[in-house]
């Protein structure tokens, strides 16, 4: 599949930094793709839809950790929600902001499979996808990454060396050409 450039690496970093600065406006929700849950009904419908579609995930990360579906609904209410792959797509789409036309069925394995110039996380560039089995995040430069981690953990900034990532790849819809002249590592 051919992709057109929808953003550049600096746009990706700017969006990730903006997300971190406003982290209370975002929440991790497995299956989320950047939807804004503006009403209790919208939040409840989205949580129940995902809960019914992925009961094993929600049992492991919600009920087995002592939380309830009602607490999750309250936690995501008035927030923009995404899981890790949804957040990566949503934060990197530039001109297509909010449309998630790339998301399709982009779980973590699918995202790394479409990447170009796959390397180690230490050799990745700002705006690159960071991957480990079952999880993805965004390299924001300076040896750090932004991730949507899990229900009730939400958005966080961490050192790449602490993420357990195995690969870094360039997303085909992000323009890294201007990155070649810049250094952030």
Secondary structure, 3 states (H helix, E strand, C coil): CCCCCCEEHHHHHHHHHHHHHCHHHEEECCCCEEEECCCHHHHHHHHHHHHHHCHHHHHHHCHHHCCCHHHHHHHHCCCEEECHHHHHHHHHCHHHCCCCCCCCCCCHHHHHHHCEEEECHHHCCCCCEEEECCEEEEEEECCEEEEECCCCCCEEEEEHHHCCCCEEEECCCEECHHHHHCCCC
